């Protein structure tokens, strides 16, 4: 009989530690919001790259959800380049 393990989120399932899961979740959320800004402006990847201050391949990675290729610092820098401010809110776990 196989034991089934349950997790409170997909991030908890793929991360080795709660800290890693929280970091992955924060990066994914920033990426989702940046991608939404790109879509709302109807930018092609090259236009988005110019606005974000990164290369087109970086935008491609972002739009494809390649979380592992971005640090929180890099995503905050991209958001700032788009004229956004990143706010952090702590909640009880």
N, CA, C and O atoms as CSV, one atom per row, in Angstrom:
chain,resi,resn,atom,element,x,y,z
A,1,UNK,N,N,0.847,-1.176,0.000
A,1,UNK,CA,C,0.000,0.000,0.000
A,1,UNK,C,C,0.896,1.245,0.000
A,1,UNK,O,O,1.846,1.336,0.778
A,2,UNK,N,N,0.587,2.178,-0.863
A,2,UNK,CA,C,1.366,3.401,-0.977
A,2,UNK,C,C,0.786,4.476,-0.075
A,2,UNK,O,O,-0.426,4.686,-0.027
A,3,UNK,N,N,1.667,5.146,0.630
A,3,UNK,CA,C,1.227,6.227,1.505
A,3,UNK,C,C,1.098,7.506,0.661
A,3,UNK,O,O,2.024,7.866,-0.067
A,4,UNK,N,N,-0.026,8.173,0.759
A,4,UNK,CA,C,-0.256,9.408,0.036
A,4,UNK,C,C,0.080,10.589,0.928
A,4,UNK,O,O,-0.383,10.697,2.064
A,5,UNK,N,N,0.898,11.468,0.378
A,5,UNK,CA,C,1.297,12.655,1.126
A,5,UNK,C,C,0.462,13.834,0.634
A,5,UNK,O,O,0.250,13.981,-0.570
A,6,UNK,N,N,-0.007,14.663,1.539
A,6,UNK,CA,C,-0.782,15.836,1.148
A,6,UNK,C,C,-0.023,17.102,1.532
A,6,UNK,O,O,0.735,17.129,2.502
A,7,UNK,N,N,-0.248,18.141,0.746
A,7,UNK,CA,C,0.428,19.420,0.948
A,7,UNK,C,C,-0.595,20.541,0.915
A,7,UNK,O,O,-1.648,20.420,0.288
A,8,UNK,N,N,-0.278,21.630,1.592
A,8,UNK,CA,C,-1.205,22.760,1.623
A,8,UNK,C,C,-1.140,23.589,0.346
A,8,UNK,O,O,-2.072,24.336,0.049
A,9,UNK,N,N,-0.060,23.469,-0.408
A,9,UNK,CA,C,0.039,24.175,-1.692
A,9,UNK,C,C,0.980,23.417,-2.607
A,9,UNK,O,O,1.749,22.567,-2.156
A,10,UNK,N,N,0.918,23.726,-3.888
A,10,UNK,CA,C,1.829,23.112,-4.853
A,10,UNK,C,C,3.270,23.482,-4.517
A,10,UNK,O,O,4.188,22.697,-4.757
A,11,UNK,N,N,3.463,24.659,-3.970
A,11,UNK,CA,C,4.818,25.112,-3.622
A,11,UNK,C,C,5.395,24.247,-2.508
A,11,UNK,O,O,6.581,23.918,-2.528
A,12,UNK,N,N,4.573,23.883,-1.550
A,12,UNK,CA,C,5.034,23.005,-0.480
A,12,UNK,C,C,5.395,21.626,-1.032
A,12,UNK,O,O,6.304,20.966,-0.529
A,13,UNK,N,N,4.684,21.205,-2.058
A,13,UNK,CA,C,4.928,19.887,-2.640
A,13,UNK,C,C,6.251,19.825,-3.394
A,13,UNK,O,O,6.926,18.796,-3.369
A,14,UNK,N,N,6.627,20.904,-4.061
A,14,UNK,CA,C,7.840,20.855,-4.880
A,14,UNK,C,C,9.083,21.402,-4.185
A,14,UNK,O,O,10.198,21.220,-4.674
A,15,UNK,N,N,8.902,22.062,-3.065
A,15,UNK,CA,C,10.044,22.632,-2.342
A,15,UNK,C,C,10.511,21.689,-1.239
A,15,UNK,O,O,9.745,20.874,-0.724
A,16,UNK,N,N,11.779,21.821,-0.895
A,16,UNK,CA,C,12.341,20.988,0.162
A,16,UNK,C,C,12.050,21.529,1.556
A,16,UNK,O,O,11.998,20.772,2.525
A,17,UNK,N,N,11.859,22.849,1.654
A,17,UNK,CA,C,11.634,23.479,2.960
A,17,UNK,C,C,10.501,24.492,2.860
A,17,UNK,O,O,10.176,24.936,1.759
A,18,UNK,N,N,9.897,24.866,3.972
A,18,UNK,CA,C,8.863,25.914,3.952
A,18,UNK,C,C,9.421,27.244,3.433
A,18,UNK,O,O,8.707,28.007,2.783
A,19,UNK,N,N,10.690,27.517,3.720
A,19,UNK,CA,C,11.309,28.759,3.250
A,19,UNK,C,C,11.407,28.777,1.722
A,19,UNK,O,O,11.130,29.792,1.083
A,20,UNK,N,N,11.802,27.651,1.156
A,20,UNK,CA,C,11.872,27.542,-0.307
A,20,UNK,C,C,10.482,27.693,-0.923
A,20,UNK,O,O,10.321,28.359,-1.946
A,21,UNK,N,N,9.502,27.087,-0.313
A,21,UNK,CA,C,8.127,27.165,-0.818
A,21,UNK,C,C,7.641,28.611,-0.817
A,21,UNK,O,O,7.026,29.061,-1.784
A,22,UNK,N,N,7.912,29.338,0.263
A,22,UNK,CA,C,7.498,30.742,0.350
A,22,UNK,C,C,8.189,31.574,-0.716
A,22,UNK,O,O,7.568,32.451,-1.318
A,23,UNK,N,N,9.473,31.310,-0.957
A,23,UNK,CA,C,10.221,32.053,-1.963
A,23,UNK,C,C,9.671,31.764,-3.360
A,23,UNK,O,O,9.487,32.687,-4.154
A,24,UNK,N,N,9.411,30.511,-3.660
A,24,UNK,CA,C,8.841,30.139,-4.957
A,24,UNK,C,C,7.487,30.806,-5.173
A,24,UNK,O,O,7.201,31.321,-6.254
A,25,UNK,N,N,6.667,30.791,-4.140
A,25,UNK,CA,C,5.336,31.380,-4.245
A,25,UNK,C,C,5.421,32.885,-4.487
A,25,UNK,O,O,4.678,33.419,-5.311
A,26,UNK,N,N,6.311,33.572,-3.784
A,26,UNK,CA,C,6.468,35.019,-3.965
A,26,UNK,C,C,6.961,35.337,-5.373
A,26,UNK,O,O,6.474,36.270,-6.010
A,27,UNK,N,N,7.928,34.560,-5.855
A,27,UNK,CA,C,8.443,34.798,-7.211
A,27,UNK,C,C,7.366,34.542,-8.260
A,27,UNK,O,O,7.220,35.313,-9.209
A,28,UNK,N,N,6.619,33.463,-8.087
A,28,UNK,CA,C,5.566,33.142,-9.054
A,28,UNK,C,C,4.502,34.235,-9.089
A,28,UNK,O,O,4.012,34.592,-10.160
A,29,UNK,N,N,4.145,34.762,-7.931
A,29,UNK,CA,C,3.128,35.823,-7.880
A,29,UNK,C,C,3.634,37.098,-8.559
A,29,UNK,O,O,2.889,37.734,-9.305
A,30,UNK,N,N,4.876,37.474,-8.313
A,30,UNK,CA,C,5.435,38.645,-8.997
A,30,UNK,C,C,5.473,38.422,-10.503
A,30,UNK,O,O,5.148,39.323,-11.276
A,31,UNK,N,N,5.865,37.239,-10.915
A,31,UNK,CA,C,5.904,36.930,-12.348
A,31,UNK,C,C,4.513,37.021,-12.963
A,31,UNK,O,O,4.346,37.545,-14.064
A,32,UNK,N,N,3.522,36.509,-12.247
A,32,UNK,CA,C,2.144,36.558,-12.759
A,32,UNK,C,C,1.694,38.004,-12.946
A,32,UNK,O,O,1.079,38.343,-13.957
A,33,UNK,N,N,2.001,38.850,-11.971
A,33,UNK,CA,C,1.581,40.246,-12.059
A,33,UNK,C,C,2.327,41.003,-13.155
A,33,UNK,O,O,1.738,41.829,-13.852
A,34,UNK,N,N,3.615,40.725,-13.308
A,34,UNK,CA,C,4.388,41.366,-14.384
A,34,UNK,C,C,3.857,40.916,-15.746
A,34,UNK,O,O,3.709,41.731,-16.656
A,35,UNK,N,N,3.573,39.628,-15.883
A,35,UNK,CA,C,3.017,39.115,-17.139
A,35,UNK,C,C,1.667,39.776,-17.440
A,35,UNK,O,O,1.362,40.059,-18.598
A,36,UNK,N,N,0.866,40.019,-16.414
A,36,UNK,CA,C,-0.430,40.675,-16.606
A,36,UNK,C,C,-0.248,42.110,-17.109
A,36,UNK,O,O,-1.029,42.578,-17.938
A,37,UNK,N,N,0.764,42.799,-16.619
A,37,UNK,CA,C,1.052,44.164,-17.079
A,37,UNK,C,C,1.461,44.135,-18.550
A,37,UNK,O,O,1.016,44.964,-19.343
A,38,UNK,N,N,2.305,43.182,-18.902
A,38,UNK,CA,C,2.744,43.045,-20.299
A,38,UNK,C,C,1.544,42.784,-21.199
A,38,UNK,O,O,1.411,43.392,-22.261
A,39,UNK,N,N,0.675,41.879,-20.771
A,39,UNK,CA,C,-0.515,41.547,-21.570
A,39,UNK,C,C,-1.462,42.746,-21.666
A,39,UNK,O,O,-1.994,43.034,-22.738
A,40,UNK,N,N,-1.671,43.439,-20.556
A,40,UNK,CA,C,-2.584,44.588,-20.548
A,40,UNK,C,C,-2.121,45.693,-21.489
A,40,UNK,O,O,-2.935,46.421,-22.056
A,41,UNK,N,N,-0.800,45.810,-21.649
A,41,UNK,CA,C,-0.250,46.819,-22.557
A,41,UNK,C,C,-0.115,46.307,-23.990
A,41,UNK,O,O,0.274,47.052,-24.890
A,42,UNK,N,N,-0.440,45.026,-24.192
A,42,UNK,CA,C,-0.379,44.403,-25.503
A,42,UNK,C,C,1.019,44.536,-26.124
A,42,UNK,O,O,1.162,44.771,-27.323
A,43,UNK,N,N,2.041,44.380,-25.281
A,43,UNK,CA,C,3.423,44.488,-25.760
A,43,UNK,C,C,3.887,43.175,-26.362
A,43,UNK,O,O,3.566,42.100,-25.855
A,44,UNK,N,N,4.642,43.269,-27.442
A,44,UNK,CA,C,5.371,42.119,-27.946
A,44,UNK,C,C,6.540,41.902,-26.982
A,44,UNK,O,O,6.870,42.792,-26.198
A,45,UNK,N,N,7.159,40.740,-27.035
A,45,UNK,CA,C,8.245,40.450,-26.100
A,45,UNK,C,C,9.392,41.456,-26.200
A,45,UNK,O,O,9.976,41.827,-25.182
A,46,UNK,N,N,9.718,41.896,-27.402
A,46,UNK,CA,C,10.813,42.875,-27.545
A,46,UNK,C,C,10.439,44.207,-26.910
A,46,UNK,O,O,11.284,44.859,-26.296
A,47,UNK,N,N,9.167,44.622,-27.053
A,47,UNK,CA,C,8.702,45.864,-26.411
A,47,UNK,C,C,8.743,45.713,-24.889
A,47,UNK,O,O,9.200,46.609,-24.180
A,48,UNK,N,N,8.264,44.578,-24.400
A,48,UNK,CA,C,8.259,44.331,-22.961
A,48,UNK,C,C,9.680,44.345,-22.415
A,48,UNK,O,O,9.928,44.887,-21.338
A,49,UNK,N,N,10.608,43.755,-23.148
A,49,UNK,CA,C,12.006,43.725,-22.716
A,49,UNK,C,C,12.550,45.141,-22.557
A,49,UNK,O,O,13.243,45.438,-21.585
A,50,UNK,N,N,12.239,46.004,-23.503
A,50,UNK,CA,C,12.689,47.396,-23.433
A,50,UNK,C,C,12.111,48.082,-22.206
A,50,UNK,O,O,12.837,48.755,-21.474
A,51,UNK,N,N,10.819,47.921,-21.975
A,51,UNK,CA,C,10.164,48.542,-20.821
A,51,UNK,C,C,10.672,47.980,-19.489
A,51,UNK,O,O,10.747,48.700,-18.493
A,52,UNK,N,N,11.015,46.703,-19.481
A,52,UNK,CA,C,11.431,46.029,-18.253
A,52,UNK,C,C,12.934,46.125,-17.985
A,52,UNK,O,O,13.399,45.790,-16.895
A,53,UNK,N,N,13.675,46.575,-18.966
A,53,UNK,CA,C,15.118,46.687,-18.794
A,53,UNK,C,C,15.848,45.356,-18.806
A,53,UNK,O,O,16.891,45.204,-18.171
A,54,UNK,N,N,15.291,44.385,-19.539
A,54,UNK,CA,C,15.913,43.064,-19.660
A,54,UNK,C,C,15.914,42.658,-21.134
A,54,UNK,O,O,15.438,43.404,-21.989
A,55,UNK,N,N,16.449,41.482,-21.422
A,55,UNK,CA,C,16.485,40.990,-22.795
A,55,UNK,C,C,15.176,40.282,-23.153
A,55,UNK,O,O,14.404,39.897,-22.274
A,56,UNK,N,N,14.945,40.119,-24.432
A,56,UNK,CA,C,13.754,39.407,-24.895
A,56,UNK,C,C,13.731,37.962,-24.392
A,56,UNK,O,O,12.668,37.487,-23.992
A,57,UNK,N,N,14.864,37.241,-24.396
A,57,UNK,CA,C,14.826,35.877,-23.848
A,57,UNK,C,C,14.406,35.838,-22.365
A,57,UNK,O,O,13.759,34.885,-21.931
A,58,UNK,N,N,14.772,36.872,-21.592
A,58,UNK,CA,C,14.343,36.931,-20.185
A,58,UNK,C,C,12.829,37.085,-20.104
A,58,UNK,O,O,12.184,36.465,-19.259
A,59,UNK,N,N,12.262,37.910,-20.981
A,59,UNK,CA,C,10.798,38.079,-21.014
A,59,UNK,C,C,10.143,36.757,-21.394
A,59,UNK,O,O,9.114,36.386,-20.830
A,60,UNK,N,N,10.734,36.053,-22.341
A,60,UNK,CA,C,10.197,34.758,-22.745
A,60,UNK,C,C,10.180,33.803,-21.552
A,60,UNK,O,O,9.187,33.111,-21.327
A,61,UNK,N,N,11.279,33.762,-20.786
A,61,UNK,CA,C,11.321,32.915,-19.592
A,61,UNK,C,C,10.243,33.321,-18.594
A,61,UNK,O,O,9.581,32.467,-18.004
A,62,UNK,N,N,10.070,34.620,-18.409
A,62,UNK,CA,C,9.065,35.125,-17.460
A,62,UNK,C,C,7.664,34.719,-17.912
A,62,UNK,O,O,6.872,34.221,-17.112
A,63,UNK,N,N,7.361,34.928,-19.180
A,63,UNK,CA,C,6.019,34.621,-19.684
A,63,UNK,C,C,5.742,33.120,-19.703
A,63,UNK,O,O,4.584,32.702,-19.672
A,64,UNK,N,N,6.778,32.321,-19.751
A,64,UNK,CA,C,6.620,30.866,-19.714
A,64,UNK,C,C,6.601,30.331,-18.281
A,64,UNK,O,O,6.474,29.126,-18.062
A,65,UNK,N,N,6.728,31.238,-17.311
A,65,UNK,CA,C,6.627,30.837,-15.908
A,65,UNK,C,C,7.828,30.087,-15.376
A,65,UNK,O,O,7.694,29.264,-14.469
A,66,UNK,N,N,8.980,30.352,-15.914
A,66,UNK,CA,C,10.198,29.664,-15.472
A,66,UNK,C,C,10.728,30.309,-14.190
A,66,UNK,O,O,11.700,31.064,-14.205
A,67,UNK,N,N,10.072,29.994,-13.111
A,67,UNK,CA,C,10.335,30.602,-11.802
A,67,UNK,C,C,11.792,30.444,-11.383
A,67,UNK,O,O,12.377,31.364,-10.811
A,68,UNK,N,N,12.372,29.300,-11.661
A,68,UNK,CA,C,13.738,29.021,-11.203
A,68,UNK,C,C,14.779,29.951,-11.823
A,68,UNK,O,O,15.897,30.049,-11.318
A,69,UNK,N,N,14.427,30.627,-12.900
A,69,UNK,CA,C,15.383,31.505,-13.578
A,69,UNK,C,C,15.379,32.945,-13.062
A,69,UNK,O,O,16.117,33.793,-13.562
A,70,UNK,N,N,14.537,33.214,-12.053
A,70,UNK,CA,C,14.420,34.582,-11.536
A,70,UNK,C,C,14.583,34.607,-10.028
A,70,UNK,O,O,14.029,33.772,-9.313
A,71,UNK,N,N,15.349,35.577,-9.556
A,71,UNK,CA,C,15.439,35.825,-8.118
A,71,UNK,C,C,14.376,36.858,-7.759
A,71,UNK,O,O,13.839,37.542,-8.630
A,72,UNK,N,N,14.086,36.960,-6.481
A,72,UNK,CA,C,13.163,38.018,-6.039
A,72,UNK,C,C,13.731,39.385,-6.412
A,72,UNK,O,O,12.990,40.267,-6.847
A,73,UNK,N,N,15.045,39.565,-6.244
A,73,UNK,CA,C,15.681,40.840,-6.593
A,73,UNK,C,C,15.432,41.205,-8.052
A,73,UNK,O,O,15.054,42.336,-8.357
A,74,UNK,N,N,15.643,40.247,-8.952
A,74,UNK,CA,C,15.459,40.510,-10.373
A,74,UNK,C,C,14.015,40.901,-10.676
A,74,UNK,O,O,13.771,41.808,-11.472
A,75,UNK,N,N,13.065,40.227,-10.049
A,75,UNK,CA,C,11.654,40.518,-10.298
A,75,UNK,C,C,11.247,41.872,-9.726
A,75,UNK,O,O,10.443,42.584,-10.328
A,76,UNK,N,N,11.799,42.232,-8.568
A,76,UNK,CA,C,11.533,43.556,-8.007
A,76,UNK,C,C,12.102,44.620,-8.942
A,76,UNK,O,O,11.468,45.653,-9.156
A,77,UNK,N,N,13.277,44.384,-9.495
A,77,UNK,CA,C,13.875,45.337,-10.438
A,77,UNK,C,C,13.013,45.492,-11.692
A,77,UNK,O,O,12.844,46.604,-12.192
A,78,UNK,N,N,12.476,44.403,-12.194
A,78,UNK,CA,C,11.604,44.466,-13.378
A,78,UNK,C,C,10.333,45.245,-13.049
A,78,UNK,O,O,9.910,46.104,-13.822
A,79,UNK,N,N,9.733,44.946,-11.912
A,79,UNK,CA,C,8.514,45.654,-11.503
A,79,UNK,C,C,8.788,47.150,-11.365
A,79,UNK,O,O,7.970,47.975,-11.771
A,80,UNK,N,N,9.931,47.494,-10.795
A,80,UNK,CA,C,10.303,48.899,-10.623
A,80,UNK,C,C,10.490,49.572,-11.981
A,80,UNK,O,O,10.076,50.716,-12.170
A,81,UNK,N,N,11.105,48.871,-12.918
A,81,UNK,CA,C,11.288,49.412,-14.267
A,81,UNK,C,C,9.940,49.694,-14.936
A,81,UNK,O,O,9.832,50.561,-15.803
A,82,UNK,N,N,8.917,48.945,-14.517
A,82,UNK,CA,C,7.567,49.149,-15.059
A,82,UNK,C,C,6.798,50.221,-14.292
A,82,UNK,O,O,5.609,50.431,-14.531
A,83,UNK,N,N,7.479,50.895,-13.371
A,83,UNK,CA,C,6.826,51.954,-12.609
A,83,UNK,C,C,5.958,51.447,-11.480
A,83,UNK,O,O,5.038,52.137,-11.042
A,84,UNK,N,N,6.244,50.242,-11.003
A,84,UNK,CA,C,5.460,49.661,-9.918
A,84,UNK,C,C,6.312,49.589,-8.658
A,84,UNK,O,O,7.541,49.550,-8.722
A,85,UNK,N,N,5.649,49.573,-7.534
A,85,UNK,CA,C,6.292,49.369,-6.241
A,85,UNK,C,C,5.849,48.036,-5.691
A,85,UNK,O,O,4.664,47.705,-5.732
A,86,UNK,N,N,6.777,47.279,-5.185
A,86,UNK,CA,C,6.456,45.973,-4.622
A,86,UNK,C,C,6.260,46.130,-3.114
A,86,UNK,O,O,7.101,46.704,-2.422
A,87,UNK,N,N,5.143,45.616,-2.621
A,87,UNK,CA,C,4.842,45.640,-1.197
A,87,UNK,C,C,4.879,44.216,-0.670
A,87,UNK,O,O,4.419,43.286,-1.331
A,88,UNK,N,N,5.427,44.054,0.517
A,88,UNK,CA,C,5.494,42.748,1.149
A,88,UNK,C,C,4.590,42.761,2.369
A,88,UNK,O,O,4.625,43.688,3.178
A,89,UNK,N,N,3.782,41.716,2.486
A,89,UNK,CA,C,2.882,41.592,3.621
A,89,UNK,C,C,3.132,40.250,4.287
A,89,UNK,O,O,3.149,39.213,3.625
A,90,UNK,N,N,3.320,40.274,5.572
A,90,UNK,CA,C,3.527,39.040,6.321
A,90,UNK,C,C,2.215,38.612,6.955
A,90,UNK,O,O,1.457,39.424,7.486
A,91,UNK,N,N,1.971,37.291,6.880
A,91,UNK,CA,C,0.779,36.716,7.494
A,91,UNK,C,C,1.213,35.562,8.380
A,91,UNK,O,O,2.268,34.969,8.155
A,92,UNK,N,N,0.430,35.248,9.358
A,92,UNK,CA,C,0.720,34.084,10.190
A,92,UNK,C,C,0.604,32.826,9.329
A,92,UNK,O,O,-0.302,32.701,8.505
A,93,UNK,N,N,1.523,31.916,9.534
A,93,UNK,CA,C,1.537,30.671,8.721
A,93,UNK,C,C,0.475,29.712,9.196
A,93,UNK,O,O,0.334,28.622,8.642
